[in-house]
Amino acid sequence: MTAQIKFNTVKPYLGIGWESKALGEKGWRFVSDLGFIYCGKGKATLDATGAAGNAALQRDLASERKDLQKQGAAIVVGLGAAYAF
């Protein structure tokens, strides 16, 4: 079985972030980011070899293709730490 999903190459992102210290200050600093990314509709291909003639398998593959093409947006959460000398 082979699968491939392609999304738009441009993915708009809207987010807000926070840092505990200004960039360049010495010591530890902590960062966070919360946002939303939109990827658009995916183009999915699912193919099976060998048992590909099986009608039930083909129905399952068609259903999975349809489900994969509905995906397209996500909430993004980022946390991090950095140390400047």
Protein Blocks (a to p, Z undefined) as FASTA:
>chain_A
ZZdddddfbdcdddddddfbdehiacjddddddddddebjaddddddehjlmpmklmmmm
mmmmmmmmmgobdcdddddddddZZ
